């Protein structure tokens, strides 16, 4: 049986959250680095993910999953199998689903105008309008997330969960785009600063920046895109 392989996008990809979650889970996994926008939109990667987006997970049994929600759902089920996550049908499971949905549909998408303005080399009034609109959305969704925070130090309570991993991958974009000051949102600011100290978050940051990365033991190294394509070819055969 092969290990899970995650194709993650750099720089500043939302794949960051999946890397953190896989490191927390502790099961063996490998990573495949995908440069954006050059490699992610190329023909070789589209044989892995026809839409040309990251992340993409090739599971240990050969299934291919794209979209962060689906990948985090898969990892969440593995957390439950290991006694670390909420059971389907429980109130905690429903809260996790709610938080993931907000992060995916609102928090993530608030940054879309800012990414569009940057990636399309825009200038002048059109860029200014998109930037103002994006910053307004980012501030609005930060305020919304602040109201959804519970009593615990993390999104699901006393311990970090897959929702916290996904949050961290997106929340750092506020700094990248200079879109919101987290200090205006004390709950989010505290959550962000706690997670910054987490070894799995530091591992994912080091992986992205190609610096020495210390894993808790699950990470088994990088593989090439050709290797990933070969895995899928053997699965099809």
C-alpha positions as CSV (number, residue, x, y, z in Angstrom):
1,X,0.0,0.0,0.0
2,X,1.4,3.4,-0.9
3,X,1.3,6.5,1.3
4,X,-1.0,9.5,0.9
5,X,0.6,12.1,-1.5
6,X,-0.5,15.7,-1.4
7,X,0.2,18.0,-4.3
8,X,0.5,21.5,-2.7
9,X,0.7,24.9,-4.4
10,X,3.3,27.6,-3.7
11,X,3.6,30.4,-3.0
12,X,0.9,31.1,-0.3
13,X,-1.3,28.2,-1.4
14,X,-4.4,27.2,0.6
15,X,-2.8,23.7,0.5
16,X,-1.0,24.9,3.6
17,X,-3.9,23.8,5.8
18,X,-3.9,20.3,4.4
19,X,-0.1,20.0,5.1
20,X,-0.7,21.0,8.7
21,X,-3.6,18.6,9.1
22,X,-1.6,15.7,7.7
23,X,1.3,16.5,10.1
24,X,-1.1,16.5,13.0
25,X,-2.6,13.2,12.0
26,X,0.8,11.5,12.0
27,X,0.1,8.9,9.3
28,X,2.8,8.5,6.7
29,X,2.6,11.0,3.8
30,X,4.6,12.5,1.0
31,X,4.4,15.9,-0.7
32,X,4.7,17.1,-4.3
33,X,5.5,20.7,-4.8
34,X,3.5,22.6,-7.5
35,X,4.7,26.0,-8.5
36,X,1.9,28.5,-9.2
37,X,0.9,29.6,-11.8
38,X,3.5,28.0,-14.1
39,X,3.2,24.3,-13.2
40,X,-0.4,24.2,-11.8
41,X,-1.8,25.3,-15.2
42,X,0.5,23.1,-17.3
43,X,-0.5,19.9,-19.1
44,X,1.5,17.6,-16.8
45,X,-0.4,18.7,-13.7
46,X,-3.7,18.7,-15.5
47,X,-3.3,14.9,-15.9
48,X,-3.4,14.8,-12.1
49,X,-6.1,17.5,-11.6
50,X,-8.0,18.5,-14.8
51,X,-9.1,21.7,-13.3
52,X,-5.5,22.8,-12.7
53,X,-5.9,23.7,-9.0
54,X,-4.2,22.7,-5.7
55,X,-4.4,20.9,-3.4
56,X,-4.8,17.4,-4.8
57,X,-4.5,14.3,-2.6
58,X,-3.7,10.9,-3.9
59,X,-4.8,8.6,-1.1
60,X,-3.0,5.5,0.1
61,X,-5.6,3.4,-1.7
62,X,-5.2,5.3,-5.0
63,X,-8.2,7.6,-4.9
64,X,-7.8,11.1,-6.1
65,X,-9.3,14.0,-4.2
66,X,-9.3,17.7,-5.1
67,X,-10.8,20.7,-3.2
68,X,-9.7,21.5,0.3
69,X,-13.1,20.7,1.7
70,X,-13.0,17.1,0.4
71,X,-9.4,16.6,1.4
72,X,-10.0,17.9,4.9
73,X,-13.1,15.7,5.1
74,X,-11.0,12.7,4.3
75,X,-8.4,13.7,6.9
76,X,-11.1,14.4,9.4
77,X,-12.4,10.8,9.0
78,X,-8.9,9.5,9.6
79,X,-8.7,11.7,12.8
80,X,-11.9,10.0,14.0
81,X,-10.5,6.6,13.3
82,X,-7.5,7.5,15.4
83,X,-9.7,8.7,18.3
84,X,-8.9,12.4,17.7
85,X,-11.9,13.9,16.0
86,X,-15.7,14.2,16.3
87,X,-18.0,11.3,15.3
88,X,-20.4,11.8,12.3
89,X,-23.8,12.9,13.6
90,X,-22.4,14.5,16.8
91,X,-22.9,18.2,17.6
92,X,-19.1,18.7,17.4
93,X,-19.1,17.1,13.9
94,X,-21.8,19.5,12.8
95,X,-19.9,22.5,14.2
96,X,-16.8,21.4,12.3
97,X,-18.8,21.2,9.1
98,X,-20.2,24.7,9.8
99,X,-16.8,26.2,10.5
100,X,-15.3,24.6,7.4
101,X,-18.1,25.9,5.2
102,X,-17.7,29.4,6.5
103,X,-14.0,29.3,6.0
104,X,-14.4,27.9,2.5
105,X,-17.3,29.9,1.1
106,X,-16.8,33.3,2.9
107,X,-13.4,33.7,4.5
108,X,-11.5,32.2,1.5
109,X,-13.5,33.9,-1.2
110,X,-13.2,37.3,0.4
111,X,-9.6,37.4,-0.8
112,X,-10.6,36.5,-4.4
113,X,-10.7,40.1,-5.7
114,X,-7.3,40.8,-4.2
115,X,-5.7,37.7,-5.8
116,X,-7.4,38.6,-9.2
117,X,-6.0,42.1,-9.1
118,X,-2.5,40.8,-8.3
119,X,-2.3,37.9,-10.7
120,X,-3.6,39.8,-13.7
121,X,-1.1,42.6,-13.3
122,X,-3.8,45.2,-13.2
123,X,-3.3,48.9,-12.6
124,X,-5.2,52.2,-12.4
125,X,-8.9,52.7,-11.3
126,X,-9.9,49.1,-12.0
127,X,-7.2,47.7,-9.6
128,X,-8.1,50.3,-7.0
129,X,-11.7,49.4,-7.1
130,X,-11.1,45.7,-6.8
131,X,-8.6,46.3,-4.0
132,X,-11.1,48.4,-2.0
133,X,-13.8,45.8,-2.6
134,X,-11.5,42.9,-1.5
135,X,-10.4,44.7,1.6
136,X,-14.0,45.4,2.6
137,X,-14.9,41.7,2.1
138,X,-11.9,40.6,4.1
139,X,-12.8,42.9,7.0
140,X,-16.5,41.8,6.8
141,X,-15.6,38.1,7.0
142,X,-13.1,38.6,9.8
143,X,-15.9,40.3,11.8
144,X,-18.1,37.3,10.9
145,X,-15.6,34.8,12.0
146,X,-15.0,36.7,15.2
147,X,-18.7,36.2,16.1
148,X,-18.5,32.4,15.4
149,X,-15.6,31.8,17.8
150,X,-16.4,29.7,20.8
151,X,-15.1,29.7,24.4
152,X,-12.0,27.5,23.7
153,X,-8.6,28.6,22.5
154,X,-9.2,26.9,19.2
155,X,-12.1,26.8,16.7
156,X,-13.4,23.5,18.0
157,X,-12.5,24.0,21.7
158,X,-9.5,22.9,23.7
159,X,-7.5,21.2,21.0
160,X,-6.5,22.3,17.4
161,X,-8.5,20.5,14.7
162,X,-8.6,20.4,10.9
163,X,-10.6,23.7,10.8
164,X,-7.7,25.5,12.6
165,X,-5.3,24.1,10.0
166,X,-7.5,25.5,7.1
167,X,-8.0,28.8,9.0
168,X,-4.2,29.2,9.3
169,X,-3.6,28.7,5.5
170,X,-6.1,31.5,4.7
171,X,-5.7,33.9,7.5
172,X,-2.0,34.7,6.6
173,X,-3.3,36.2,3.4
174,X,-4.4,39.3,5.3
175,X,-0.7,40.1,5.9
176,X,0.2,39.1,2.3
177,X,-2.4,41.5,0.8
178,X,-2.3,44.0,3.7
179,X,-6.0,43.6,3.8
180,X,-6.9,43.6,7.5
181,X,-5.3,44.2,10.8
182,X,-5.9,41.1,12.9
183,X,-5.5,43.2,16.1
184,X,-8.9,44.6,15.4
185,X,-10.3,41.1,16.0
186,X,-8.9,39.9,19.3
187,X,-10.3,36.3,19.1
188,X,-8.8,35.8,15.6
189,X,-5.6,37.4,16.6
190,X,-5.2,35.2,19.6
191,X,-6.0,32.1,17.6
192,X,-3.6,33.0,14.8
193,X,-0.7,33.7,17.3
194,X,-1.4,30.4,19.2
195,X,-1.3,28.4,15.9
196,X,1.9,30.2,14.8
197,X,3.7,28.4,17.7
198,X,2.4,25.0,16.7
199,X,5.1,22.6,15.5
200,X,2.9,21.4,12.6
201,X,2.3,25.0,11.4
202,X,6.0,25.7,11.6
203,X,6.7,22.5,9.7
204,X,4.3,23.6,6.9
205,X,5.8,27.1,6.8
206,X,9.3,25.6,6.4
207,X,8.1,23.2,3.7
208,X,6.7,26.2,1.7
209,X,9.8,28.2,2.1
210,X,12.1,25.3,1.3
211,X,13.8,25.5,4.6
212,X,14.8,22.6,6.9
213,X,11.5,21.2,8.2
214,X,11.1,19.1,11.3
215,X,8.3,16.5,11.1
216,X,6.8,14.7,14.0
217,X,7.4,11.5,12.0
218,X,4.7,11.2,9.3
219,X,6.5,13.1,6.5
220,X,8.4,10.7,4.2
221,X,9.8,13.2,1.8
222,X,8.9,14.9,-1.5
223,X,8.1,13.2,-4.8
224,X,8.1,14.6,-8.3
225,X,5.1,15.3,-10.5
226,X,6.3,12.6,-12.8
227,X,6.2,10.2,-9.9
228,X,2.6,11.2,-9.0
229,X,1.5,10.8,-12.7
230,X,3.1,7.3,-12.6
231,X,1.1,6.4,-9.5
232,X,-2.1,7.3,-11.3
233,X,-1.0,5.5,-14.4
234,X,-0.4,2.3,-12.5
235,X,-3.8,2.7,-10.8
236,X,-5.6,3.1,-14.1
237,X,-3.8,0.0,-15.5
